[in-house]
């Protein structure tokens, strides 16, 4: 087993706690499925949110999905004037078998952040 890292992002429709949790849950479930992740192999998840999303911590959704023993951190995304609004990002560090290929996941409006990955999704 070796350490891997993967990225993901999702857009939220509005600054509402349930919307932030629903969007983060959808993102995390898709990441788990595409990468065959189990929380026991995850070392850490670093979540960021744009300044317009502050109604809830995205990490709350990860805890509800079973990431109990995982180091989780929420931070504010850099406020670049031309940045896409209402975006939650995650960077996940995890262990997987040698030869594993990380499948990055970008959902909703956040898919525009990585148009190079769209063919693979």
C-alpha angles and dihedrals in degrees: 000000000000137000118268134179129207137181134218140169139187135184124234121212095222144353097272127128095232092046092051091048093045093049093046092047091052091049095047093046091052092048091049092049098045093046100036089235125176118194091236090067095047116099101183146345121207113196125193129186131193116251092260092064113071106125094100143003111258089216089070088072092052091052090052089053092057103270090135100136095040124105105243126187132181122202140167119262116235108270100236109175095231095043122128110261128236097021129153116197131189136195113196127194114198145153122248139158119287109269094035113139116213113235109210115208128211117175137185117350088345089073086081088069091069109026087159089070097048094093089056093050 
